[in-house]
Amino acid sequence: MGFNILRSTSTPLCSKPIFSTLLLSSPSTSFFPSNPVAPPTLSISASPSLQPKRRFRGGIVLMSAPGSLQKSEEEWRAILSPDQFRILRQKGTEFPGTGEYDKFFGEGVYNCAGCGTPLYRSITKFNSGCGWPAFYEGLPGAINRNPDPDGMRTEITCSACGGHLGHVFKGEGFPTPTDERHCVNSISLKFVPANSR
């Protein structure tokens, strides 16, 4: 018998995913054995079959397994607006300064607008002045990086559905912990306030 253990504490946020499985040695064993001399054997182990979970502000954010949300072009057209389809599926770009989240700094999580996978915590967002939302890091495992064909930039995509987010730039001198700027199209994101869970 297996149990998923999810912990929620008020401890500081960590950047590592938290996922573990509690395995009991026997299905008939309980947490309160009648024989205190022979307690149940417990083991904690990471299980690759579990979906990774992401913490934020004392809660757990679930993240889809990489590549788990593959759809046909027709299916994406049916669920996305024309602008979302152009950017997420055809690698388009919003005009600078026009996106909903460029100058927005609410507390919560930014999910992929295509599949709902959590991508960024609001505490990693900063004002870069570039005209698009800027983050200095994504949630671990949530974002793929691929060099553009011309080799000039590095594209960032949602690791679950492959949706185009924007580009990442390094070494620009911003006073952030990573010296990276994830330049993301607002239309590729859906903000979920921290108090809505």
Backbone hydrogen bonds, N-H to C=O, Kabsch-Sander energy under -0.5 kcal/mol:
donor,donor_aa,acceptor,acceptor_aa,energy
3,F,22,L,-2.2
5,I,3,F,-0.5
5,I,20,S,-1.1
6,L,4,N,-0.6
18,I,53,K,-1.2
19,F,17,P,-0.7
21,T,45,S,-2.2
22,L,3,F,-3.0
23,L,21,T,-0.6
23,L,43,S,-2.0
24,L,1,M,-1.7
25,S,41,T,-1.3
29,T,26,S,-1.5
38,A,35,N,-1.1
42,L,40,P,-0.5
43,S,23,L,-1.2
45,S,21,T,-1.7
50,L,47,S,-1.6
54,R,61,V,-6.0
56,F,59,G,-1.6
59,G,56,F,-2.1
61,V,54,R,-7.1
62,L,60,I,-0.5
63,M,52,P,-2.1
67,G,159,S,-2.1
68,S,65,A,-2.0
69,L,160,A,-1.9
76,W,72,S,-2.3
77,R,73,E,-2.4
78,A,74,E,-1.7
79,I,75,E,-1.3
80,L,76,W,-2.2
85,F,81,S,-2.7
86,R,82,P,-2.2
87,I,83,D,-1.9
88,L,84,Q,-3.1
89,R,84,Q,-0.5
89,R,85,F,-1.8
90,Q,85,F,-1.3
91,K,87,I,-0.8
92,G,86,R,-1.6
97,G,131,G,-3.2
98,T,95,F,-1.5
99,G,131,G,-0.5
102,D,99,G,-1.0
104,F,101,Y,-0.7
109,V,192,V,-2.4
110,Y,120,Y,-3.1
111,N,109,V,-0.6
111,N,190,K,-3.0
112,C,117,T,-2.6
113,A,188,S,-2.5
116,G,112,C,-2.1
119,L,110,Y,-2.8
120,Y,110,Y,-1.9
122,S,108,G,-2.6
124,T,121,R,-1.9
125,K,122,S,-1.7
126,F,134,A,-2.5
128,S,126,F,-1.0
134,A,126,F,-0.6
135,F,182,H,-1.3
136,Y,124,T,-2.4
139,L,119,L,-3.4
142,A,139,L,-2.3
144,N,157,T,-2.8
146,N,155,E,-2.4
148,D,153,R,-3.0
151,G,148,D,-2.0
154,T,168,V,-0.7
155,E,146,N,-3.0
155,E,153,R,-0.5
156,I,166,G,-2.2
157,T,144,N,-2.0
158,C,163,G,-2.3
159,S,142,A,-2.7
162,G,158,C,-2.0
164,H,88,L,-2.8
165,L,156,I,-2.6
166,G,156,I,-1.4
167,H,183,C,-2.0
168,V,154,T,-2.4
169,F,181,R,-2.0
171,G,179,D,-1.9
172,E,179,D,-0.5
176,T,174,F,-2.4
181,R,169,F,-2.6
182,H,135,F,-3.4
183,C,167,H,-3.0
183,C,181,R,-1.0
184,V,133,P,-2.5
184,V,182,H,-0.9
185,N,165,L,-3.0
188,S,185,N,-1.5
189,L,186,S,-2.2
190,K,111,N,-2.0
192,V,109,V,-3.0
194,A,107,E,-2.6
196,S,193,P,-1.7
197,R,194,A,-0.7
